[in-house]
Each structure stands twice: as C-alpha cells, then as structure tokens.
Amino acid sequence: MLECFTHLFVQTETSRQLLEGLGFTSNVSIGGDTRFDRVIEIAENREALPAIETFCNGGAVIVAGSTWEEDEEELDHFANTHPDIKFIIAPHEIDEPRLKEVEHLFRNRTRYSEWIKGAPTPPGRQAPNVLIIDNIGMLSRLYQYATITYVGGGFGDDGVHNVLEAAVYGKPVVFGPVIEKYIEAVELADGGGGIVIDSALEAESVFRRLLTDEEEYRHVCQASRSYVYSKRGATDQIINYIQEKRLFTS
C-alpha cells in the first residue's frame, strides 16, 4: 500500500529511517505533526466560557482533561483537602455510571450542567470546588483557565491523551508515566514543560511546588508554550508541496 502514495510526510527522523529501510528514499520528507498547528489555531482564536470564568473566580485552578478513574484517584485527596483550589474535571467518558464514579471521589462537586443553571449553594453547604464537565467538546477551551493542567490516560495501558491541547496555553502539564508511545509527551517532559508523576503523593508534591514557587512555575510555563510553538509549520509545508507539484490539478 505504501507504493500507492506519491509522497510520504512523516513526523520524525526515526520514521523516515524505517521507510528508508523498506526502500522508500526519494519520496519521503520529515513534515512534522499538523496537530501542533491545529492546537495553536484553537488557542489563538480562543472562545471565552463565562460560566467557567465564574466558577474559577480568579483563583488557582487545576484543569484535568480526558481522565479515567485511575487519574481521578491521583487527584481526589488533594482536591478534597484543598477547598480553596478549584478543580475542573473533564472525564474521557461521560455516561451516567462514569459521572457517578467521579462524583463519588470528590466531596464538594457539581456538574457543569447544574452549574450553568445558576442555582445557589444550599445553606450550610460548602461551595463546590470541583466542577465535573458532563458534555463533549469543551476541553480544548477549558485549559486556558488552568493554573496547572493534568492530562489523563497516563496510568492506563493505552497511555496519555493529547498533551498539546494543554501545553499550547503555556501551562504546566502533569501526567502519568505511560507515555512511551507518544513522542510529544516524551519531548514535552524532556523539555521541562511536562511533569511525569507516578503516584498521588507525587502529584500533590508537584501541585504544591508549582503553586508556591513562582520562578519554577514561570520556567515550566515558558517551556510548555515554547515546545508547541517550536513545532509549528507542518501544515504549511505539506500544502506548499501539494501546490508546487500541482497535485490537485488535472
């Protein structure tokens, strides 16, 4: 099937060498990853979410995206013992049984669908510090409100989910250890913008450090944003090739 293609754009030198070993040399280029361009476009055309802004209320916020139960178990103790810190949890799956699992772990929580109704906190009850997102499609815009981001999947067999959606906003990205299949997560961690944690205790230590050490926080934020923007341009490279070779003309 590879012989059916006019040209092959790959993301890394390793991929180019694999194809070279199969005899493909003249029609292979390292083009990069177009996902970087996409997340940059989303971030630079970001849409405000007024209900989220109201929930955050100008304080410290940890946004945890694409989480599974293994991820939430790394976060619940810190959230339950730090009511002054806001958590926004966007589970990877949002069927009712899954949402109930999340609610069971977090003490002072509310669902987004309830929050936007504007119901006041009942007398004698603490205001929620955990907002559970019970819809699809908001995650890439939620990360803009984070002080720290957490990307789920890194404690499961399949590995971490999309770290680029979080990193593009120039925020620290924390995730579990299963990252070897995702070069962008490995490179983000190696560059200082991503932080790998192995346990709930380590997660809490990282959160405390980033929330109190302004110098380290600024360094990690800069490393995170710089990594994403350094990979910009794959889309233009591929489109320019198509135009130069007149591949869309008969």
Backbone torsions as a table, in degrees:
resi	resn	phi	psi	omega
1	MET	NA	-33.0	-180.0
2	LEU	-60.4	-29.6	-179.4
3	GLU	-71.1	-10.7	179.6
4	CYS	-79.1	-12.5	-172.9
5	PHE	-95.1	140.2	175.9
6	THR	-68.8	-44.0	-178.9
7	HIS	-147.6	147.3	-179.7
8	LEU	-120.5	120.0	173.0
9	PHE	-99.2	125.9	179.7
10	VAL	-117.1	165.6	-174.5
11	GLN	-87.8	-30.7	-170.8
12	THR	-135.9	162.8	175.6
13	GLU	-62.9	-35.1	178.2
14	THR	-59.7	-43.5	178.1
15	SER	-65.1	-39.4	178.1
16	ARG	-61.4	-41.4	-179.8
17	GLN	-66.7	-34.9	176.9
18	LEU	-62.3	-43.0	179.0
19	LEU	-69.7	-35.2	177.1
20	GLU	-60.8	-37.5	178.2
21	GLY	-66.2	-19.5	177.0
22	LEU	-96.0	3.9	176.9
23	GLY	98.1	6.4	179.8
24	PHE	-98.3	107.2	-176.1
25	THR	-123.7	-42.6	-172.5
26	SER	-85.4	-16.2	-175.5
27	ASN	-120.9	36.0	178.8
28	VAL	-128.8	132.0	176.6
29	SER	-132.7	149.6	170.8
30	ILE	-84.7	110.6	-175.2
31	GLY	-105.2	-12.1	-175.5
32	GLY	85.9	-166.9	-173.4
33	ASP	-119.0	117.1	-177.8
34	THR	-66.5	-14.9	178.1
35	ARG	-62.8	-30.0	177.3
36	PHE	-62.6	-43.8	178.7
37	ASP	-63.1	-37.9	-178.0
38	ARG	-66.6	-45.1	-178.5
39	VAL	-69.3	-32.2	176.4
40	ILE	-65.2	-42.7	177.6
41	GLU	-59.6	-44.0	179.7
42	ILE	-63.1	-44.9	-177.3
43	ALA	-66.3	-39.1	-177.0
44	GLU	-78.2	-12.2	175.1
45	ASN	-120.5	37.5	-173.4
46	ARG	-62.5	146.8	177.2
47	GLU	-107.7	137.7	178.0
48	ALA	-73.3	148.6	177.1
49	LEU	-123.0	90.9	-173.0
50	PRO	-55.1	-39.7	-179.4
51	ALA	-65.2	-34.8	177.8
52	ILE	-70.4	-41.1	177.8
53	GLU	-59.5	-40.8	178.6
54	THR	-64.0	-42.7	179.0
55	PHE	-63.3	-44.4	-177.4
56	CYS	-66.3	-40.4	172.6
57	ASN	55.7	32.1	174.0
58	GLY	78.7	4.3	-178.1
59	GLY	-97.0	-173.2	177.2
60	ALA	-70.9	135.1	-175.4
61	VAL	-134.6	132.1	172.1
62	ILE	-111.2	118.1	178.2
63	VAL	-101.8	119.9	179.8
64	ALA	-111.3	114.4	-174.8
65	GLY	-110.9	150.1	177.5
66	SER	53.8	47.6	-175.1
67	THR	-88.6	150.7	169.9
68	TRP	-114.4	174.1	-177.8
69	GLU	-57.4	-37.7	-180.0
70	GLU	-61.5	-34.2	178.3
71	ASP	-72.3	-45.8	-176.9
72	GLU	-63.2	-30.2	177.0
73	GLU	-70.1	-18.7	174.3
74	GLU	-81.6	-16.4	-171.9
75	LEU	-109.8	-24.5	-166.7
76	ASP	-63.6	-41.1	-177.4
77	HIS	-62.6	-43.6	-179.7
78	PHE	-64.2	-43.1	179.4
79	ALA	-65.0	-40.0	-177.3
80	ASN	-72.9	-24.0	-178.3
81	THR	-102.7	1.0	178.3
82	HIS	-131.2	71.4	-177.3
83	PRO	-64.4	-14.4	178.8
84	ASP	-79.5	-13.8	179.3
85	ILE	-101.5	131.2	-179.7
86	LYS	-88.1	139.6	175.4
87	PHE	-120.0	133.6	170.9
88	ILE	-116.4	116.5	-176.2
89	ILE	-109.2	120.9	177.3
90	ALA	-115.7	92.9	-177.9
91	PRO	-62.3	150.4	179.0
92	HIS	-66.3	-33.3	176.5
93	GLU	-121.8	143.6	-173.1
94	ILE	-128.1	28.2	172.6
95	ASP	-69.2	162.1	-172.6
96	GLU	-58.4	-45.8	177.7
97	PRO	-58.0	-38.0	-179.6
98	ARG	-67.9	-41.1	178.9
99	LEU	-64.4	-37.5	178.4
100	LYS	-66.2	-34.8	175.1
101	GLU	-60.2	-43.1	-179.7
102	VAL	-66.3	-44.8	-179.7
103	GLU	-60.3	-34.6	-179.2
104	HIS	-63.4	-31.0	-175.3
105	LEU	-82.8	-29.4	-172.5
106	PHE	-110.2	126.8	-169.9
107	ARG	-71.8	-55.0	-175.7
108	ASN	-104.6	82.7	-172.7
109	ARG	-130.2	160.9	171.5
110	THR	-148.7	156.2	176.7
111	ARG	-86.6	152.7	178.5
112	TYR	-59.4	-40.2	-178.9
113	SER	-62.7	-27.7	176.3
114	GLU	-84.3	-38.6	-177.4
115	TRP	-60.3	-42.3	-176.0
116	ILE	-70.3	-11.7	175.4
117	LYS	-75.8	-16.5	175.2
118	GLY	77.0	19.8	179.6
119	ALA	-67.6	134.2	179.8
120	PRO	-70.1	156.3	176.5
121	THR	-68.0	129.0	-179.4
122	PRO	-58.4	146.9	179.0
123	PRO	-55.9	137.7	177.9
124	GLY	83.2	-3.2	179.6
125	ARG	-108.8	139.5	179.8
126	GLN	-70.7	141.8	177.2
127	ALA	-62.4	142.9	-177.0
128	PRO	-65.6	138.6	172.2
129	ASN	-110.9	1.4	178.3
130	VAL	-125.0	123.1	177.8
131	LEU	-110.2	119.4	-178.9
132	ILE	-97.6	119.7	-179.0
133	ILE	-81.2	117.3	-176.2
134	ASP	-112.5	37.1	174.4
135	ASN	-143.0	171.5	-179.6
136	ILE	-108.3	139.8	170.5
137	GLY	111.8	-5.0	-176.5
138	MET	-95.1	-17.6	-164.8
139	LEU	-55.8	-46.9	-175.8
140	SER	-61.6	-24.3	177.4
141	ARG	-90.3	-21.1	-179.2
142	LEU	-69.1	-35.1	-174.9
143	TYR	-60.5	-23.5	-179.6
144	GLN	-63.4	-22.0	-177.6
145	TYR	-91.6	-0.1	-174.4
146	ALA	-80.3	144.4	161.8
147	THR	-84.3	-42.1	175.8
148	ILE	-133.5	142.3	175.8
149	THR	-110.6	151.8	174.1
150	TYR	-131.8	127.6	179.6
151	VAL	-110.8	126.3	-174.3
152	GLY	-79.6	176.2	177.9
153	GLY	99.9	-19.7	-174.4
154	GLY	-73.9	-2.9	174.3
155	PHE	-110.2	7.9	178.9
156	GLY	-110.1	168.3	-176.9
157	ASP	-63.5	-32.9	-176.1
158	ASP	-79.3	-18.7	176.5
159	GLY	95.8	177.2	-172.2
160	VAL	-65.3	150.3	177.3
161	HIS	-85.5	-160.6	-170.0
162	ASN	-72.1	105.7	179.8
163	VAL	-80.9	-17.9	-175.2
164	LEU	-68.7	-35.5	179.4
165	GLU	-58.9	-30.7	179.5
166	ALA	-87.9	-43.7	-174.1
167	ALA	-64.7	-30.2	-175.9
168	VAL	-60.5	-25.2	-179.8
169	TYR	-84.0	2.5	178.6
170	GLY	69.1	43.5	177.8
171	LYS	-119.4	151.1	174.4
172	PRO	-58.5	139.8	-179.9
173	VAL	-119.1	116.4	-179.0
174	VAL	-106.2	138.5	179.2
175	PHE	-157.3	165.5	-179.2
176	GLY	-73.9	178.9	-167.7
177	PRO	-82.2	-12.0	-175.7
178	VAL	-86.7	89.3	-174.1
179	ILE	-131.9	-1.1	-168.4
180	GLU	-62.6	-23.4	-179.8
181	LYS	-86.8	-0.7	-173.3
182	TYR	-123.6	95.8	-173.0
183	ILE	-59.3	-34.1	-178.7
184	GLU	-66.7	-34.8	177.1
185	ALA	-70.4	-40.1	178.0
186	VAL	-62.7	-47.2	-178.1
187	GLU	-67.4	-37.4	178.1
188	LEU	-62.5	-43.5	178.1
189	ALA	-66.1	-43.5	179.9
190	ASP	-62.6	-31.9	-178.9
191	GLY	-85.1	-4.6	176.1
192	GLY	95.1	-1.5	179.2
193	GLY	-90.7	-18.3	177.6
194	GLY	-115.1	147.6	-178.7
195	ILE	-128.5	120.9	-179.6
196	VAL	-89.7	131.4	177.0
197	ILE	-120.9	149.9	-177.9
198	ASP	-111.6	-7.5	-175.9
199	SER	-159.7	168.9	177.1
200	ALA	-65.0	-37.7	178.8
201	LEU	-62.8	-40.3	178.9
202	GLU	-69.1	-38.1	177.5
203	ALA	-60.1	-45.2	-179.2
204	GLU	-64.6	-38.3	177.6
205	SER	-63.0	-42.6	178.8
206	VAL	-65.1	-44.8	179.4
207	PHE	-59.7	-46.6	-179.0
208	ARG	-61.2	-43.6	-177.6
209	ARG	-63.4	-46.4	-177.7
210	LEU	-68.7	-29.3	-179.2
211	LEU	-81.4	-13.4	-176.9
212	THR	-117.4	-26.7	-177.5
213	ASP	-98.5	96.2	-174.3
214	GLU	-64.1	-36.0	-178.9
215	GLU	-66.8	-46.2	178.2
216	GLU	-63.6	-40.8	-179.2
217	TYR	-60.0	-46.9	179.1
218	ARG	-61.8	-40.4	-179.4
219	HIS	-63.3	-45.1	-178.8
220	VAL	-67.0	-41.2	178.8
221	CYS	-60.1	-46.0	-179.2
222	GLN	-64.1	-41.6	179.8
223	ALA	-63.4	-38.3	-179.3
224	SER	-64.0	-51.6	-178.6
225	ARG	-66.1	-42.8	-177.6
226	SER	-61.4	-38.0	180.0
227	TYR	-60.6	-47.8	-177.6
228	VAL	-64.3	-47.2	-176.0
229	TYR	-70.4	-22.9	177.1
230	SER	-70.0	-17.4	-178.0
231	LYS	-101.5	9.9	-178.2
232	ARG	-68.8	146.2	169.7
233	GLY	119.1	-5.6	-177.7
234	ALA	-62.2	-40.4	-178.1
235	THR	-61.7	-47.1	179.4
236	ASP	-62.0	-40.2	-179.2
237	GLN	-61.1	-44.0	-178.4
238	ILE	-69.3	-43.6	-179.9
239	ILE	-65.2	-39.8	178.4
240	ASN	-61.1	-39.6	178.2
241	TYR	-63.1	-45.0	-179.9
242	ILE	-60.6	-41.5	-179.5
243	GLN	-69.7	-43.4	-179.2
244	GLU	-62.3	-38.3	-178.6
245	LYS	-87.7	-1.1	178.2
246	ARG	52.7	46.1	-175.6
247	LEU	-75.5	-16.4	-180.0
248	PHE	-99.0	8.2	178.3
249	THR	-108.1	148.7	-177.8
250	SER	-91.0	NA	NA
